[in-house]
Amino acid sequence: MASRFCERCSRLLKQITTWLLRVCREVEQKVREVFRELCECGCFRSTPEKDVFRRMTQELAPVQLLDAQTQLFNRENLQALNRLANSENTEEQRMAALCYLHLSLHLKISLPDDFLEPVMTLLLSHDLDVQKTICLSLVNLLVKNKVCRESVIEMGVLVPMLELFQSCDVAAQCHSCACVTVLASSELKREALLVDGVRPLLALAKSYSSGVQRNATWALLHLTQSGCSTRIMCQAGAIPVLVPLLQSSDSEVQFYSCSALCNIAAFQEHHSKLLSIGGHFLLKSLLTLMSSSVERNSSQACKCLQTLSHNGNSNSSALQSGYGLNLRLNSKFAFSVTFRMYKKTTKVGHKHFCACAVAIQEQLMELDCVLPLKVLMKSSSPEPALSLLSVLSAHPPNNFVLVSEGILDEMAPLLHHNRSSPVIVTRCCEIMASLGSSSIGQQAVLESQCLSGLLEALQSPAQSDETLLHVTSYLNQLMTSDVLKSSVSAEITSDQVWRLVELSGQRNPQLSYNSVAIISKLEMTDENVLLLKPHHSSVLDRLILFLREEDVKFHHLAMVAIANLKKDEEFLLLLGKSEIKEQLKKVLGQRTHQL
C-alpha cells in the first residue's frame, strides 16, 4: 500500500520516531537508577540499626547533660549495635565502628560494660577499616578513662590486637600498639597481659621488615616505663632482642631500642644481663651509635652509657623491688622496718653496683670512648657527652687519659658559647673539679681557656642559684692551688668582681659564702686593689653579717678575708672606722670563753 506521505516526510517521521524511542529508553534507565539509589537510602528505608546510628551521631555531640547521655545507653540501642556489628554487610559494620568512634570523641560519662560486647565483635571483623576504626575508638576511650581497663582485658582484646599489629597497615599497627601500651598500665592482671603481649612483640621486633620492627620497638619502649613491666620484659628475653637492634639500618629502630635499653639500664638488677652478651657487644654498639649522623640517636646512646656507668643510681633497684621508702605508710613501725630493710639492701647492693660501674668505665676507656665524645661535644646538643664525661672523670684512674686526650681544650669553647646554659655550665664545673684534682689536670686547666669561660659564666644574669653555686664552688676550689689562684687573679675583670660582691649579698648562705671566699683569695695586686676599691663598703657590710652568723665557718672566712683585704691601705683605714672591730672582739671573746 502506497504511503500518503512523500519520501521526504516519511524519512523525517521515521527519524523522530527512532529518536523518541531512544529517549524513552534512556529516561527509563535513569529513573530505574534513581529509584534504586533512593531505595538504598535510610530516608526511604528506616531500620532500628539506622535509627541508633543517627541518634548516637547526631544527638550525642550537642548533648551536655550527663542524664541525657545516659539515656542513650539503653537495651534497644545495644541490640541495634550488636546487629550492626554482627552483620555480614561491611557497610553496616563500618557504621557501628563509626558510632563508637563518635562516642569516644564526645562521651562525657563512662561507657557501660555491656556496650563493650560489640567492640570485641568489630575487632574480629574481616574488614581492616572496621578494625582500625574500632581500635582507635578503644584507644580514645582508654586514654580518657571512659572505659574500665580491667573489663577490656578480661574481654580478651589482646589476641585481635596483636593480630592487627602484624598487619601491613601502619595506622592499624600504631593503634594496636597504643592500645596494648595503655592496657599494660593496668594493675589488675598486668603481669599476665605483659607476658602474653611481650613475646609476640619481641618476635615482631626480629622481623625483616623495618616497618614492623619500628612499630614493635616503639611498643616495647613504652612498656619499659615502669619497673614491673621492665622486669617482666627482661624475663621474657627482651635484652638479647633489643641489643642487636642498635645496629639496625633504620634510625627509628635504633632510637627506640636504645631508649628502651636506657630505661632498662636505670635498674641495676638488669646490668648483668645487659653486659652478659659477649665481647662487650652492648658497649661497642652504643659507642658506634654515638658516632651516628642522627643527632638524637648519638645523644641517646650517650645517655645509655651514662646510666650504665653511674655510681649514684644504686638505690633504684631497691626502691623498685619493694624495699624502698614507702612514705604513704601510716604505721611508724612499718616505716621503721621498711627503712631498715632498705638500708640493708642498698648497703649490700651498692658495693656490687659500684664495682660493676667501675668495670664498665674501664671497658669504655679501653674501647677509646673519648674520640666519639669529643665529636659529640661539637654537636648542637653536647649535654649528653658532658654528662657522661662528668661520670667518667669522677673515677680518678680515668683522668690521665681524659686530660691527655684534650677534653679540657674541647670544653673551653662550650663554656664561652653556652655560658647561659645551666646544664653545660654545671657539667663543665664537675668535669673541671674532677680533672683539676691532680697537678697535670691543673696545668691543663691553666693552658685551656676554661678559666675565662667560667668567669664569663659567672656574669650571666640568666644563671640560677644552683648553677652559680657550682661555678663559685669550683672557682673557690681552684684557688686553693697557688698557680690557678694567680691565673684567676690576673684574668678577673671589674664586672666579675662586681658580680662576686653582688652574689655575696644573696640570701642563699652557701652562695654568699663561696663568693666571699673567692674575694678573700684574690691576690692583692695593684690591679685588683683598684677593682675592689669601689666595693669596700659593701664587702665590709657582708663581713659584719658573717661575724654575726652562728656558724663558725663564716667567722673564720670573715677573718681570712679581712687579713687579705687590709693589705690595701684604704681598706685598712675604713676598717678602723667601722663597727667590725667591735664585732671581731665579740667573736674572739666568745671563742675564748668556749675554750
Buried (B, 14 or more C-beta within 10 A) or exposed (E): EEEEEEEEEEEEEEEEEEEEEEEEEEEEEEEEEEEEEEEEEEEEEEEEBBBBBEBBBEEBEEBEEEEEBEEBBEEEBBBBBBBBBBBEEEEBBBBBBBBBBBBBEBBBEEBBBEBBBBBBBBBBBEBBBBBBBBBBBBBBBBEBEBBBBBEBBEBEBBEBBBBBBBBEBEBBBBBBBBBBBBBBBBEEBBBEBBEBBBBBBBBBBEBEEBBBBBBBBBBBBBBBBBBBBBBBBBEBEBBEBBBBBBBBEBBBBBBBBBBBBBBBBBBBBBBEBBBEBEEBBBBBBBBBBBEBEEEBBBBBBBBBBBBBBBBEBBBBBBBBBEBBEEEEBEEEEEBEEBBEBBEEBBEEBBEEBBEBBBEBBEBBBEBEBBEBBBBBBEEEEBBBBBBBBBBBBBBEEBBEBBBEBEBBBBBBBBBBEBBEBBBBBBBBBBBBBBBBBBEEBBBBBBEBBBBBBBBBBBBBEEBEEEBBBBBBBBBBBBBEBEEBBBBBBEEBBBEBBBBBBEBBBBEBEEBBBBBBBBBBBBBBEEBBBEBBEEBBEBBBBBBBBBBEBEEEEBBEBBBBBBEBBBEBEEBEEBBEEBEBEEBBEEBEEEEEEEE
